[in-house]
Amino acid sequence: EAHESFWTAMMPRLCAPASADELQQLRELQAAHHANLALCHMKLQQHERARDDCTRCLAIQPSHVKALLRRALCHASLDAIDDAHDDLEAVLAAQPHNSEALAKMAEIKPRLAQREKETKKRFQKLEWPLCARPHCHWRIDSLRCMTRLIKFEKRRRH
């Protein structure tokens, strides 16, 4: 309901902004709206919707630290540990002493290490080269790269 009210009030302003300053203010309002909406979805345990709202906020304002942190929390809840780690690194780059980000990073590090260990075990069973296609130049330089390759292959199949 709040979401609909916000967009009903914003539509006339979005259609014809008066100046560049007003347009910037509208973009900041949109970003804040999506970040706050994400928080509401998180409280309702709707982590996928919250993640999507954070992504919309970050599309408007890429340096929005609250949205990065909220998206990291959503990724962690959805067991997307690599994505959570990436977002937490971005938060800590912007705010090195952010206690919530530091706590969540400490929480997911063992999960990330376990996942990398499992990935390494899986890839030890494969023969080199990983990709035998002649046109493919992918090389596996690290466990993180292997994990991303697995995610890419899963997405490509679906």
DRENDO-1510 file (C-alpha; in Angstrom, 1 decimal, always signed):
<recs>
REC; n; res; u; v; w
REC; 1; GLU; +0.0; +0.0; +0.0 .
REC; 2; ALA; +2.8; +2.4; +0.9 .
REC; 3; HIS; +4.6; +1.5; -2.3 .
REC; 4; GLU; +1.5; +2.4; -4.4 .
REC; 5; SER; +1.0; +5.7; -2.6 .
REC; 6; PHE; +4.6; +6.6; -3.1 .
REC; 7; TRP; +4.4; +6.0; -6.9 .
REC; 8; THR; +1.0; +7.8; -7.2 .
REC; 9; ALA; +2.6; +10.9; -5.6 .
REC; 10; MET; +5.8; +10.6; -7.6 .
REC; 11; MET; +4.4; +10.1; -11.1 .
REC; 12; PRO; +3.5; +13.7; -11.9 .
REC; 13; ARG; +6.9; +14.8; -10.8 .
REC; 14; LEU; +8.7; +12.1; -12.7 .
REC; 15; CYS; +7.0; +12.9; -15.9 .
REC; 16; ALA; +8.1; +16.5; -16.0 .
REC; 17; PRO; +11.0; +17.4; -13.6 .
REC; 18; ALA; +11.6; +21.2; -13.6 .
REC; 19; SER; +15.4; +21.2; -13.3 .
REC; 20; ALA; +18.5; +19.0; -13.0 .
REC; 21; ASP; +18.5; +19.6; -9.3 .
REC; 22; GLU; +14.9; +18.4; -9.0 .
REC; 23; LEU; +15.7; +15.4; -11.1 .
REC; 24; GLN; +18.6; +14.5; -8.8 .
REC; 25; GLN; +16.3; +14.9; -5.8 .
REC; 26; LEU; +13.8; +12.5; -7.4 .
REC; 27; ARG; +16.5; +9.9; -8.1 .
REC; 28; GLU; +17.6; +10.1; -4.4 .
REC; 29; LEU; +14.0; +9.7; -3.3 .
REC; 30; GLN; +13.5; +6.7; -5.6 .
REC; 31; ALA; +16.7; +5.1; -4.2 .
REC; 32; ALA; +15.6; +5.8; -0.6 .
REC; 33; HIS; +12.2; +4.3; -1.4 .
REC; 34; HIS; +13.6; +1.1; -2.8 .
REC; 35; ALA; +16.0; +0.8; +0.2 .
REC; 36; ASN; +13.2; +1.3; +2.7 .
REC; 37; LEU; +10.9; -1.1; +0.8 .
REC; 38; ALA; +13.7; -3.7; +0.9 .
REC; 39; LEU; +13.8; -3.3; +4.7 .
REC; 40; CYS; +10.0; -3.9; +4.9 .
REC; 41; HIS; +10.3; -7.0; +2.8 .
REC; 42; MET; +13.2; -8.2; +4.9 .
REC; 43; LYS; +11.1; -7.9; +8.1 .
REC; 44; LEU; +8.4; -9.9; +6.4 .
REC; 45; GLN; +11.0; -12.6; +5.5 .
REC; 46; GLN; +10.6; -11.9; +1.8 .
REC; 47; HIS; +14.3; -12.0; +1.0 .
REC; 48; GLU; +14.0; -12.4; -2.8 .
REC; 49; ARG; +11.8; -9.3; -3.1 .
REC; 50; ALA; +14.1; -7.4; -0.7 .
REC; 51; ARG; +17.1; -8.3; -2.7 .
REC; 52; ASP; +15.4; -7.1; -5.9 .
REC; 53; ASP; +14.5; -3.8; -4.2 .
REC; 54; CYS; +18.1; -3.3; -3.1 .
REC; 55; THR; +19.2; -4.0; -6.7 .
REC; 56; ARG; +16.8; -1.4; -8.0 .
REC; 57; CYS; +18.1; +1.1; -5.4 .
REC; 58; LEU; +21.7; +0.3; -6.4 .
REC; 59; ALA; +20.9; +0.8; -10.1 .
REC; 60; ILE; +19.8; +4.3; -9.2 .
REC; 61; GLN; +22.5; +5.1; -6.7 .
REC; 62; PRO; +25.4; +2.5; -6.8 .
REC; 63; SER; +27.1; +3.8; -3.7 .
REC; 64; HIS; +24.0; +3.4; -1.4 .
REC; 65; VAL; +25.7; +1.6; +1.5 .
REC; 66; LYS; +22.5; +0.6; +3.3 .
REC; 67; ALA; +21.2; -1.1; +0.1 .
REC; 68; LEU; +24.5; -2.9; -0.3 .
REC; 69; LEU; +24.3; -4.2; +3.3 .
REC; 70; ARG; +20.7; -5.2; +3.0 .
REC; 71; ARG; +21.3; -7.0; -0.3 .
REC; 72; ALA; +24.2; -8.8; +1.4 .
REC; 73; LEU; +22.0; -9.9; +4.2 .
REC; 74; CYS; +19.4; -11.1; +1.7 .
REC; 75; HIS; +22.0; -13.0; -0.3 .
REC; 76; ALA; +23.2; -14.7; +2.9 .
REC; 77; SER; +19.7; -15.7; +3.8 .
REC; 78; LEU; +19.2; -17.1; +0.3 .
REC; 79; ASP; +22.5; -19.0; +0.5 .
REC; 80; ALA; +24.2; -16.9; -2.2 .
REC; 81; ILE; +27.4; -16.7; -0.2 .
REC; 82; ASP; +29.6; -15.4; -3.0 .
REC; 83; ASP; +27.2; -12.5; -3.7 .
REC; 84; ALA; +26.9; -11.7; -0.1 .
REC; 85; HIS; +30.7; -11.7; +0.3 .
REC; 86; ASP; +31.0; -9.3; -2.7 .
REC; 87; ASP; +28.4; -6.9; -1.3 .
REC; 88; LEU; +29.9; -7.0; +2.1 .
REC; 89; GLU; +33.4; -6.2; +0.7 .
REC; 90; ALA; +31.8; -3.2; -1.1 .
REC; 91; VAL; +30.2; -2.0; +2.2 .
REC; 92; LEU; +33.5; -2.4; +4.1 .
REC; 93; ALA; +35.4; -0.6; +1.3 .
REC; 94; ALA; +33.0; +2.4; +1.9 .
REC; 95; GLN; +32.7; +2.0; +5.7 .
REC; 96; PRO; +35.6; +0.0; +7.1 .
REC; 97; HIS; +34.2; +0.0; +10.6 .
REC; 98; ASN; +30.6; -0.9; +9.9 .
REC; 99; SER; +29.9; -3.3; +12.8 .
REC; 100; GLU; +26.9; -5.0; +11.1 .
REC; 101; ALA; +29.0; -5.7; +7.9 .
REC; 102; LEU; +31.9; -6.9; +10.0 .
REC; 103; ALA; +29.7; -9.3; +12.0 .
REC; 104; LYS; +28.0; -10.7; +8.9 .
REC; 105; MET; +31.4; -11.1; +7.2 .
REC; 106; ALA; +32.7; -13.1; +10.2 .
REC; 107; GLU; +29.6; -15.2; +10.0 .
REC; 108; ILE; +29.8; -16.1; +6.3 .
REC; 109; LYS; +33.6; -16.6; +6.1 .
REC; 110; PRO; +33.3; -20.2; +7.5 .
REC; 111; ARG; +30.5; -20.9; +5.1 .
REC; 112; LEU; +32.5; -19.5; +2.2 .
REC; 113; ALA; +35.5; -21.6; +3.2 .
REC; 114; GLN; +33.4; -24.7; +3.4 .
REC; 115; ARG; +31.9; -24.1; +0.0 .
REC; 116; GLU; +35.3; -23.5; -1.5 .
REC; 117; LYS; +36.6; -26.7; +0.0 .
REC; 118; GLU; +33.6; -28.6; -1.5 .
REC; 119; THR; +34.2; -27.0; -4.9 .
REC; 120; LYS; +37.9; -27.9; -4.8 .
REC; 121; LYS; +37.0; -31.5; -4.0 .
REC; 122; ARG; +34.6; -31.5; -6.9 .
REC; 123; PHE; +37.1; -30.1; -9.3 .
REC; 124; GLN; +39.9; -32.4; -8.2 .
REC; 125; LYS; +37.8; -35.2; -9.8 .
REC; 126; LEU; +37.7; -33.5; -13.2 .
REC; 127; GLU; +40.5; -33.9; -15.7 .
REC; 128; TRP; +42.5; -30.9; -17.0 .
REC; 129; PRO; +41.6; -29.0; -19.1 .
REC; 130; LEU; +38.3; -28.0; -17.5 .
REC; 131; CYS; +36.9; -26.9; -20.8 .
REC; 132; ALA; +37.9; -28.9; -23.8 .
REC; 133; ARG; +36.1; -26.7; -26.3 .
REC; 134; PRO; +38.7; -25.2; -28.7 .
REC; 135; HIS; +37.1; -21.8; -28.8 .
REC; 136; CYS; +37.0; -21.5; -25.0 .
REC; 137; HIS; +39.9; -19.7; -23.3 .
REC; 138; TRP; +38.7; -20.0; -19.7 .
REC; 139; ARG; +41.3; -21.0; -17.2 .
REC; 140; ILE; +40.6; -21.8; -13.6 .
REC; 141; ASP; +42.9; -19.5; -11.6 .
REC; 142; SER; +41.3; -19.8; -8.2 .
REC; 143; LEU; +38.5; -21.5; -6.3 .
REC; 144; ARG; +36.4; -18.3; -6.5 .
REC; 145; CYS; +36.7; -18.5; -10.3 .
REC; 146; MET; +35.6; -22.1; -10.2 .
REC; 147; THR; +32.6; -21.2; -8.1 .
REC; 148; ARG; +31.6; -18.5; -10.5 .
REC; 149; LEU; +32.0; -20.9; -13.4 .
REC; 150; ILE; +29.6; -23.4; -11.8 .
REC; 151; LYS; +27.1; -20.6; -11.2 .
REC; 152; PHE; +27.4; -19.5; -14.9 .
REC; 153; GLU; +26.9; -23.0; -16.2 .
REC; 154; LYS; +23.8; -23.5; -14.0 .
REC; 155; ARG; +22.3; -20.2; -15.3 .
REC; 156; ARG; +23.2; -21.1; -18.9 .
REC; 157; ARG; +21.4; -24.4; -18.6 .
REC; 158; HIS; +18.2; -22.9; -17.2 .
</recs>
